[in-house]
Amino acid sequence: MTQTESTASSHVWRGRKQKKKRMSGGNRGLFSKTMMAGSLLLIACLVLFALAPQWFAPYSPTDMNAAAILKAPGGSYWLGTDYFGRDIFSLIVYGSRDALLIGVSAVLLGGSVGALIGAVSGYAGRLVDTILMRLIDTLMTIPGILLALTVSAVLGPSRLNLIIAVSIAQIPSFARVIRGQVLSIKSRTFIEAAKANGTSHFSIIFSHIAPHVLSSLLVLGTIGVGSAILMGSGLSFLGLGSAEEIPDWGGLLSQGRSYIAMAWWIATFPGLAITLLVVSINFLGDELQAAVGPRKG
């Protein structure tokens, strides 16, 4: 093969490689857009369920039909009934309120406390940083679900106590991430200029540093909602959830586990609802992270 033929062959090979890369990137982009649309649609539907469950549930979650106990999915009972004759779909619709309430509330509460600790620790430095980070390190040595389980067991089963327990488990991750962001930002020139102008520390943190960490806080909060929902459902499954007449999704899972052999739908559909919601929220968080993260090239 001559040098000209070799060069031409090399150009053809590189052209094919670049074409395959473009096609692969296009396929990934299409998949990402499809998943994003599906995730947003599912989250929007569940938010609507939580806001106005009576509009979407065909039955009241407390209606018991003795003639339809353990009825398989189909007919007027789309997802079947439980051992009281209650409609599973209606229970899932009404249970979405607790799932979203626990997830969002826990992230707002735990994220706010964690972000404040991280901001003060990163900005103050020295002794304050050492004390606060040793406290966070102590919390991080305990797995989140175990920490939430301990707090929830001490406080007792209720919706408020469940939110508090899950919130405490969220604090360490927010504190660590925000501290790292603040350490990076506080050494920049505009922060030094603000200090030189006599701007108060409070104003510097909330007016100059906070806007620069909002994107990271948004991404962390979005992903945190998914983990909070999963953690809250796990605690409810163990009997430490809301002691309400209408069970949440974790409570439905717990109630259906004894009937898994004869009535698989009681536990399967609530478990599927938890899985789809958490996966959708995590995918949304990943896309936000890719959108606000540093770009290459």
N, C-alpha and C positions, 0 to 999 in steps of 0.2 A: 504494500500500500504506500502510495506516495504521500509526501508531506501535505499537499493540497487536499487529497482525499481524506487524510487523517483529520485535518482541521475542519473540513466540511462535516465529517461524521461527528466530531466533538460538538459543533454548533447545533446539529440536529438533535443529539442526545440531550444537550442542555435545554433546548427549546421544548422537547417533550417533557423533561423534568419540571420545567417552569409551568407548563400547561397543566400537568397533573397536580402541581401544588395549588394553582389557581382554582382548579375544579374542586380539589379537596377543601380549600378554604371556603369556596362558595357553598359546598354541601354543609360544612360546619356552620356557616352563617345562616343557612336556611333552617337547619335543625335548631339552632339557638333561638331564632325568631319564632319558630313553631312552639318550642318549649316555653318561651317567654309568654306568648299569647295564651297558651293553655294554662300556665301558672296564674297569670293575671285574671283569667276568666274564672278559674276555680276559687281563687281568693275572693274575688268580687261576689261570687255566688254565696260563699260562706258568710261574708260580711252582711249581705242582705238577709240571709237566714237568721243571723244573730240579731239584726236590728228589728226585723218584723217576722218572727217565726210563724205567727198565726196566718200570714198570707201564703205561706208555702207548704205548711204541714197539712195533710189531708185530714188528720185527726188530732184531737187533744192528746198530749203526752200522758195524761192521767186517765184517759178512757180505757176501760177494761172490758173485753168481750169474751165471756166464758165460752162462747161457741167457736172462737177462733184462736184458742190457746195453741201455741207452737205451730202456727200455720206457716207453711213453706212460702218462699217468695213467689209472687204471682197474683193476678187478679186485682182486687181492690187493695191488697196489702203488697205493695211493690217489693219491699225487702223482707217480708214475713212479719211474724209477731213473736213476742216473747212468752214466757210462762204465765203471764198475767193477761195475755191477749192484747197487749199494747202494740201499736204499730211501730216497727223499728225505724222506718224512715222518719216518722214524726219525732221520735226520740232523738235521732241524730240531728234533725233540724233544730230542735230546741236545745240540744246539748252543745251546739256550735257556739252559743253565747258564752258559756262558761269557758270553753277552750280558748276562744279569742280574748276574752276578758282577762283570764289568767296570764296568757302569753304576753299581751300588750302591757298590762298593768305591772307585771313583774319586771319587764325590761325598762319601763319608764321609771319605776322606783329604784330597782337595783342599778340600772344604768346611770341614773342621776347621781346616786350616792357614790358609785364607783368612779364616775367621771370627775366628780368634785374632789375625791381623794387623790386621784391621779394628777389632776391639775395642780392642786396645792403641793403635793409631794414633788412633782417635777419642777415647779416654779421656785419653791422655797429652798429645796436642796438641803444638804448637810444633815443636821440632827433631825429635822422634821421629816425629811425624805427617808432617813434610816428607820425611824420609828414606824412610819406609816407603811413602808414596804415590808418590814418584818411582820407586821400585822397581816398584810396581804399574803405574804409567803406562808404564814401559818394557815390561813384559810385555803390556800392553793394546795397544801399537803393533803387536804381532805377532798376526795372526789365530790363533784358538785351534787350528784344525786344522793350521796350519803349525807352530805351536809344538809341538804334540803329535807331529807328523811328525818334526821335528828331534830331539826328545828320544828318540823311539822308534828312529830311525835310528842315533843315537849309542850307545844302550844295547844294541841288537840285538833280534831277534824272540823274544819269550817272553811268557807271560801276565802275569807280574809286571811286566816292563818296560812292557808296554802299559798296565797300570793306573797305573803311575807317570807315564807320559807324558800320559795323559788327565787325571790328577789335577792335574798342574801347569797344564794349560790351564784348569782349573776355578777356580783360586785367585783370579785378579783380580776376577771378578764377585762372588764371596762377600765379598772384602775390601772392595770399594767399597760394597756394599749395607749390610753390617754397620757399617762406619764411619759412614755417614750416619745409621743408626738410633741408634748410640751418641752421636753429636754431639747428636741431638735429645733423648735421654733424660738425659744427664749434667747438663743445665742445670735439671732439674726440682727441685722443693722437697725431695722425699724423699731425693735424692742429696746435696743440700747438708746436710740434717739428719744423714745417715749420716756425712759427713765431719766435721761438728761434734762428733759423738759419739765420734770417734776410730777409726771403723771402717777397717780396712786397705783399701788399694786393691784387693788381690786379692779380698777379700770383697765389696767393692762391685761389682766387675765380674761375679763369678760368682753372687752372691746377690741383687743388686738390679737389675743391668742385663740379665744373661743371660735371665731369665724374660720380659722385655719384648721380646726380639728373637727368641724361639723360633718365633713364628708366621711371621715373615718368613723365618727360616732353613728352616722346614719347606716353605714354598711354593717357595723358591729351590732347595732340595734336590730336591724332586719334579720340577720342570722340568729341573734339571740332570741327573737320571738319564737322561731322554730324549736330551738332547744328548750325554751321555757314551756311551750305547749307539750312537748314530749315528756319533760320532767313532771309537769303537773298531772298529766294523764297517768304516768307511772305511780305517782303518790296516790291518786284516786283509786287506781287498780289495787293498791295495797290497803285500801280502807281509810286513807288519811285525807281524802278529798272533801268536797262540799257535802254536808249532811242535809241535802235538799230532797224534796219529793221527786223532782225530775233529775235523774242521774246524768252526770256528764259522760263524755266518751270513755274515760278511764273506768268509771263506775259501770258502764254498760259492758265493757270488756270483762270486768270482774264478775258481774252477774252471769254472763254467758259462758264462762269457762267450764262450769259444771254441766252444761248442756251441749258441749262441743260435738259429742258423738251423735246425738239425736236431733239437735237443732243448731247446726254450724253457723247459720246466718246471724244469730244473736251477737256473737263475738266477732265474726268476720267483717261485717260491714262497718261497725264502729272502728275496728282496727284499720280497715282500709281508708276510712275518712281521716284518721290521724296520720297515716303514712302519706297520703296524697297531699294533705295540707302542709306537713313539715317539709316534704320534698319540694313543693312549690315555693314555699318561703325561702328555703335554702338556695334554690336555683335563682330566685330573684335577688337574694343577697350576693351570690356569686357574680351575677351580671352587673350589679351596682358596683361591686369591687373592681371588676374589669373596666367599668366605665370611668370611675374616679381615680383609678390607680395610675401609676406612672406609665407613660407610653414609651415604647422603644422605637428608635429610628428617627 
